[in-house]
Amino acid sequence: MVGIFAKNREEWMLLEYANFLYGNTMIPLYDTLGPDTIPYVLNQSGIETIFVSAPSVLTLLKVGDLGKLKNIVTFDTLTQDSVDKLK
């Protein structure tokens, strides 16, 4: 299971093709469902790796329960300002 948490963008399709070729299942997280659904989806799916956009990193790391999540891969370069917000 591989997660993706970003708005529609070119990387969505590239990631979808890569997951299809490797036989992985891609699980999307949507910010429109609210922050309460993030821990639920992570725990129910057992996602260990998630691909995120820079704004979604902040939302994701504010969630208390990340389930089995081990790897966070960002599509964008994180600015020093956004890293400071994580602290």
N, C-alpha and C positions, 0 to 999 in steps of 0.2 A: 504494500500500500504506500503510495506516494501522495502527499498533499500539495495543494496549490492554494495560495491565498493572495490574490491580486485581481485588479480589475482587468477587463479584456485587453489583451496586448499580444504582440507577435510571439512572445515566449510561451504563451498558452498553447498555441498550435505546435510549436517545436517540442514542448514537453509532452504533449499528448501523443505525437508521433513516436517519440523516444520510448515512452511507457508502453505503447502498443507493440513496438518492436521487441522489447524485452519482456513482454508478458506481465507487466505491472498494472495495477489498478490505480487510476488517478482519482483522488477524492478532493473535490473543491470545497473551499470554505468561503462563505459569502458574508461581507460586512453588513449587508442589509438584514440579516437574520438576528443581529444583535450579539453582544459579547457572551451571553449565557450559552449560546449554541457551540461556541468554539471548544470548550472543554468536553462537552457531550460528544461532538463529532470525533475529537482526538481520542477519547477513551473508547468509543464504540468501534472505531475503525482500526485502532492500533498503529496509527501512522508513526513511523520512526524518522522520516525525512519529509521536510516541507519546503517548497519553493515559494518565496514571498517577494512582494514589492517593498520598497523602503517604507512607505506609510503603514503598511500592514505589519511590519516588524514591531512597531511601537504598540499596536493593538494586541498582537500575539503575546508579547512579553508582559503585558499588564494582566494577562489571565493567570490565575493562581495554579490551576491544575493542567499540566501539559501532557498528561498521560505517559506514553512510552516515547515521546518525541526526543530524538537524539541530535538531529542535524537540521539546521536552518540555513538555507541557501537563498541569498538575496539576488534579485535581478539587477538591482541598482546599487551604486556605490553609496554607502552611508556617509553622510556629512558629519563633521565633528559636532554640529548642533544637534543632530538626531541621536548621536551616541551619547551626548550629555543628557538628553532627555531620558535615556534608559537607566541612568544612575539613580 
